[in-house]
Amino acid sequence: MIKNLPNLSKILSVHLLLTVLFINTSCKTGESNSSKWETIFNGANLNGWTVESIDNYTSINFWKIKNQSIHCVTNGNRNHSGSWLVYNKELEDFELKLKFKSDHSLQGNSGVHLRSSLDLPNNKMQGPQIDIHPPKPFRTGLLYDETDGVKHWLFPLTKGWRLEDYTHKKDWKYNRNGWNELYIKCMGTKIITELNGITITNYNGKGILNDTLHQKKGVGLKGLIAFQLHKKHDIDIAFKDIQLKILK
């Protein structure tokens, strides 16, 4: 019996090691399965979403459901305030993917707000935004910061709101007459966007998105996502297949 003790010790050690490895693997598998893509627009109504505006009587009529898509259509009416279709959950780190289609003959601007906050008394939404601009589609997928005290492009970095020209990679593509796929990832201070599978924005806002200004406004690292209609803009844009994956 005494001679067999060393072998028994080795067997127990191996058994303990295998048990630990099994537990660690199970935990990791559980973590990966806990973060899945979730459809956040059901194609039938705006459950889970809210139209926000200081002029809701007018603006709510712009946001409709048609053919299982969200449509924002102003029908030539420019006499309106800004409005936002807001997803009713605050988010930190996440991935978002959706499809959009727009009438590029109109001059209206839209976009997707990220980790932002409503400032209805001032008819605005504070925080970063991924631009969708049909008249000048080269801006689509780029990152603008609408936070008071910033008001300029973060990617590409500018000093003001003007972006007269920007050269994408040669493989950049935008479908003027059909659906475009937009992917957004927010992880810490990093924001990445892809348009039709091509990386458009790859931005690290360390020292900016987490600075005192953004913390005071409660934006940058945590907040709301929303589709945007600019004040006095005429637009016809549709969104569908909206999916969200929570990372944190």
C-alpha positions in Angstrom: 0.0 0.0 0.0 2.8 2.4 0.8 4.5 1.8 -2.5 1.3 2.8 -4.4 0.8 6.1 -2.6 2.9 8.2 -5.1 0.9 6.8 -8.0 -2.3 7.6 -6.2 -1.1 11.2 -5.6 -0.3 11.6 -9.3 -3.8 10.3 -10.2 -5.5 12.7 -7.8 -3.4 15.6 -9.2 -4.3 14.8 -12.8 -8.0 14.5 -11.8 -7.9 17.8 -10.0 -6.3 19.5 -13.0 -8.9 18.1 -15.4 -11.7 19.2 -13.1 -10.3 22.8 -13.0 -10.0 22.8 -16.8 -13.5 21.6 -17.2 -14.9 24.3 -14.9 -13.0 27.0 -16.7 -14.1 25.8 -20.1 -17.7 25.7 -18.9 -17.5 29.2 -17.5 -16.1 30.6 -20.8 -18.7 28.8 -22.8 -21.4 30.2 -20.7 -20.0 33.7 -21.1 -19.9 33.5 -24.9 -23.5 32.1 -25.0 -24.8 34.9 -22.8 -24.0 37.5 -25.4 -26.2 36.9 -28.4 -27.7 38.9 -31.2 -31.2 40.1 -30.3 -33.7 41.6 -32.7 -34.8 44.9 -31.2 -37.4 45.9 -33.9 -40.2 43.4 -34.4 -41.3 44.7 -37.8 -44.8 45.3 -36.7 -44.8 48.3 -34.3 -42.5 50.5 -32.3 -42.6 48.5 -29.1 -39.4 49.3 -27.2 -38.9 52.6 -29.0 -40.1 56.1 -28.4 -40.4 59.1 -30.7 -38.9 62.1 -28.8 -39.3 65.8 -29.9 -40.3 69.1 -28.4 -43.0 69.0 -31.2 -44.2 65.4 -30.8 -47.6 66.3 -32.3 -45.9 66.8 -35.7 -42.9 64.6 -35.4 -44.6 61.4 -34.3 -46.4 61.4 -37.7 -43.0 61.2 -39.5 -42.1 57.8 -38.0 -44.2 54.9 -39.4 -44.0 51.2 -40.0 -44.2 50.0 -43.6 -43.3 46.7 -45.1 -41.7 45.6 -41.8 -39.4 48.6 -41.8 -39.2 51.8 -39.8 -39.8 54.8 -42.2 -39.0 58.4 -41.5 -40.8 60.4 -44.1 -41.4 64.2 -44.0 -43.2 64.5 -47.3 -41.7 67.9 -48.1 -42.6 69.3 -44.7 -39.6 71.3 -43.4 -41.5 73.2 -40.7 -40.6 70.8 -37.9 -38.3 70.4 -34.9 -35.7 67.8 -34.7 -36.9 64.3 -33.6 -35.3 61.0 -32.6 -36.6 57.5 -32.5 -35.0 56.3 -29.3 -34.4 52.7 -28.1 -35.7 52.6 -24.5 -32.6 51.1 -22.9 -29.3 52.7 -21.8 -26.3 50.9 -23.2 -22.6 50.7 -22.5 -20.6 48.3 -24.7 -22.5 46.8 -27.6 -22.6 45.8 -31.2 -25.4 47.1 -33.5 -26.2 46.1 -37.0 -29.0 47.3 -39.3 -30.0 47.9 -42.9 -31.1 51.3 -44.2 -32.4 52.7 -47.5 -32.9 56.4 -48.4 -34.0 58.7 -51.2 -30.8 60.5 -52.1 -32.6 63.2 -54.1 -33.7 64.8 -50.9 -31.4 66.9 -48.9 -32.3 65.6 -45.4 -29.7 64.2 -43.0 -30.1 61.3 -40.6 -27.8 59.2 -38.4 -27.5 56.8 -35.4 -26.8 58.3 -32.0 -24.6 56.3 -29.7 -24.4 56.5 -25.9 -26.2 59.8 -26.0 -28.7 61.7 -23.9 -31.9 63.6 -24.7 -31.8 67.4 -24.2 -35.3 68.2 -25.3 -35.5 71.8 -23.8 -32.7 72.7 -26.2 -34.2 70.5 -29.1 -31.1 68.4 -29.3 -29.5 65.1 -28.4 -26.1 65.3 -26.7 -23.5 62.7 -27.7 -21.7 61.0 -30.6 -23.5 60.1 -33.8 -22.7 57.9 -36.8 -23.7 60.0 -39.8 -26.1 58.9 -42.6 -26.2 61.6 -45.3 -27.8 60.6 -48.6 -27.0 63.8 -50.5 -23.3 63.3 -49.8 -23.1 59.6 -49.0 -19.3 59.6 -48.4 -20.1 60.9 -44.9 -22.1 57.8 -44.1 -20.4 55.8 -41.3 -18.2 58.6 -40.1 -18.3 59.8 -36.5 -19.6 63.2 -35.4 -19.9 64.5 -31.8 -23.0 66.6 -31.2 -22.1 67.2 -27.5 -22.2 70.9 -26.6 -18.6 72.1 -26.4 -17.4 69.7 -29.1 -19.6 70.0 -32.3 -17.1 68.6 -34.7 -16.1 65.3 -36.5 -14.1 62.8 -34.4 -13.4 60.5 -37.3 -12.0 62.0 -39.4 -10.9 64.6 -36.9 -11.8 68.2 -37.7 -12.1 71.5 -35.9 -15.7 72.2 -36.9 -18.8 70.7 -38.5 -17.7 71.1 -42.1 -16.5 68.1 -44.0 -16.1 69.2 -47.5 -14.3 66.1 -48.7 -13.1 62.8 -47.5 -11.5 60.0 -49.4 -12.5 56.5 -48.4 -10.6 53.3 -49.4 -11.0 52.2 -53.0 -13.2 49.4 -51.9 -15.8 51.7 -50.3 -19.2 51.2 -51.6 -22.7 52.7 -51.1 -25.9 51.6 -52.6 -27.9 54.7 -53.7 -30.9 52.7 -54.9 -31.2 49.9 -52.4 -30.4 48.6 -48.9 -27.1 49.3 -47.2 -25.7 47.3 -44.2 -24.4 49.3 -41.3 -22.4 47.7 -38.4 -21.4 49.6 -35.3 -19.3 48.4 -32.3 -18.8 50.4 -29.1 -16.2 48.9 -26.7 -14.8 51.2 -24.0 -13.5 54.3 -25.8 -13.3 52.5 -29.1 -15.9 52.9 -31.9 -15.8 50.9 -35.1 -18.2 51.2 -38.1 -18.6 49.1 -41.2 -20.6 50.0 -44.2 -21.5 47.1 -46.5 -18.7 45.1 -45.0 -16.0 47.8 -45.4 -14.5 49.5 -42.3 -15.3 53.2 -42.3 -14.5 54.4 -38.8 -11.9 53.0 -36.5 -11.6 55.4 -33.6 -10.2 55.4 -30.1 -11.7 58.3 -28.1 -9.6 57.8 -25.0 -9.2 61.2 -23.3 -12.2 62.5 -25.3 -15.2 60.3 -24.9 -14.3 59.8 -21.2 -13.2 63.4 -20.4 -14.8 65.7 -17.9 -17.1 67.3 -20.5 -18.6 64.0 -21.7 -18.9 62.8 -18.1 -20.8 65.9 -17.1 -23.3 65.4 -20.0 -23.6 61.7 -19.2 -22.6 60.6 -22.7 -19.7 59.0 -24.5 -19.4 55.7 -22.6 -23.0 55.1 -21.7 -26.3 56.3 -23.0 -29.1 55.9 -25.6 -29.1 54.9 -29.2 -31.5 56.6 -31.5 -32.3 57.3 -35.2 -32.2 61.0 -36.0 -34.2 63.5 -38.0 -32.6 67.0 -38.2 -34.7 70.1 -37.6 -36.2 71.4 -40.9 -34.8 68.6 -43.0 -36.8 66.8 -45.7 -36.0 63.1 -45.7 -37.3 59.7 -46.7 -35.3 56.9 -45.0 -36.1 53.4 -43.9 -34.5 51.1 -41.3 -34.9 47.3 -40.9 -33.2 44.1 -39.6 -32.1 46.0 -36.4 -30.1 43.7 -34.2 -28.2 44.3 -30.9 -25.6 42.4 -29.0 -24.8 43.5 -25.5 -21.1 43.3 -24.6 -21.2 44.8 -21.2 
